[in-house]
Amino acid sequence: MVFFRKKTAAAPVFAGKPEFIIAGLGNPGKEYEYSRHNAGFLCLDILCNKYGLKTDRVKYRALTCAALIEGKPCLVMRPQTFMNNSGEAIKAAADFYKIPPEKIIVIYDDISLPTGTLRIRRKGSAGGHNGIKSVIWHLNSDEFPRLKLGVGERTDPDEDLKDHVLGKFSKADLETMRKTMERAVEAIPLILNGNIDGAMSQYNG
């Protein structure tokens, strides 16, 4: 499979309270698996492969797992509410564990960025992304760090936007995205350790 490299040893699981949420956005179901809108889910595939994790526990209307990532207790989650209601799942987990927005890392696709571009931001608006609109609305805050994965604009202006974001990556674009997502995963430990400026400086591009 084009996406995976050799995984490292499994990250330690823990039974305590997570301090961070790492959420990748996407739509559940095989038909959406390699669509542009599922870039967040695909990035979590790489994160889970690297740390030997499985998001196979159903909680908070999401597939989740709890693990220590670089020593930080994290809840990794894939909301199963479909993209436009992503905030429902993230809000439920954040409320249960009392995790503030600044410790919720959200990974998602961005059509305004060229394919393969990575943008890490400390906070910001939804920029027209319905999944992020939902997260902002449910958290009542836009002050959560996010990793935006550029998936490219429509090449045909007459193409419906929904068809574009639900369209599949080409094989070449998927390989480009894999490399970008690996960089995104490499940046996460910096964010977990409070060095988001360093993450932006080192990995944006």
Sequence and secondary structure as in RCSB ss.txt:
>XXXX:A:sequence
MVFFRKKTAAAPVFAGKPEFIIAGLGNPGKEYEYSRHNAGFLCLDILCNKYGLKTDRVKYRALTCAALIEGKPCL
VMRPQTFMNNSGEAIKAAADFYKIPPEKIIVIYDDISLPTGTLRIRRKGSAGGHNGIKSVIWHLNSDEFPRLKLG
VGERTDPDEDLKDHVLGKFSKADLETMRKTMERAVEAIPLILNGNIDGAMSQYNG
>XXXX:A:secstr
 TT     S     SS  SEEEEE    SGGGTTBGGGHHHHHHHHHHHHHT    EEETTEEEEEEEETTEEEE
EEEE S GGGHHHHHHHHHHHHT  GGGEEEEEEETTS TT EEEESS   TT HHHHHHHHHHT   S EEEEE
    SSTTS HHHHHTSB  HHHHHHHHHHHHHHHHHHHHHHTT HHHHHHHH  
